[in-house]
Amino acid sequence: MATSRTGTGKYRGARAVVVAEAKARGLTNCPGCNVVLDYDLPLQPNSAETDHVVPFAKGGSDDADNLRVLCRACNVERNRKVSEYTNHGPGMFPNSRQW
């Protein structure tokens, strides 16, 4: 059986660091669409999820410095456009972990 890359200890540890840091900095709204983030309820459009700044498919790593928090809806939309990730207009999605 194949295992998920995002199920690895390395990714899960980095994810935990990024989510805790976002909460500690008071990130309450998605940097992509400004919806109020829900850190407790998963799989909802406004659920807080980690997103790769540079997509893994484009050479990005699973390290905490390449992850940031977006709402699930923005994360899904951004993943649909992964092949075009460098062509997003200014402000469409943040290009860093800056909050």
Number of C-alpha atoms within 10 A of each C-alpha: 3 4 7 7 11 11 10 11 10 13 18 16 14 18 22 13 15 23 20 13 14 17 12 9 10 10 16 15 18 23 22 17 15 12 17 15 22 19 15 7 11 12 12 12 17 22 22 28 25 21 24 24 20 18 18 13 10 10 8 13 16 23 16 20 14 19 25 24 28 28 27 22 20 23 21 15 10 21 15 11 13 16 12 10 17 10 10 13 8 8 10 13 18 15 15 13 17 7 13
